[in-house]
Amino acid sequence: MYNLSNNRGFSLLEVLVAVVVLSIGLLGMAGLTTGIMRCNAFSRRITTATMLAQHKMESLRGLGYSNTPMADTTTTEDYTTIAYHPSYKRITSIDAAEPAQGMKTMTVIVLWDNDAHSAMLTTILAR
């Protein structure tokens, strides 16, 4: 005769419990993966904004003290005007004679996501 107590396979209930546990683990990993992808995209945007600000700052520093405006100025490069980066906006301001005579404070702000996020760099240019 056939003895049911010596079966060595898995029962349907054991398989279903294993599938549920595996599904919960995989759903958790899927949520984690989408969060990581979202953070990666945000990091890429911050890096691009910082690079755009630094590029503008270096071009201003390359002009030298005497070739930058002597009065306070603010210029805006609106969305779609920065080459290869249409989703960014850049605001450049130069404060003459700040913090002291013979010095200019230059600030570059880069905005994205309709001004929801920004990156800012500031430096002082002296004679």
Secondary structure, 3 states (H helix, E strand, C coil): CCCHHHCCCCCHHHHHHHHHHHHHHHHHHHHHHHHHHHHHHHHHHHHHHHHHHHHHHHHHHHHCCCCCCCCCEEEEECCCCCCCCCCEEEEEEEEECCCCCCEEEEEEEEEECCCCEEEEEEEEEEC
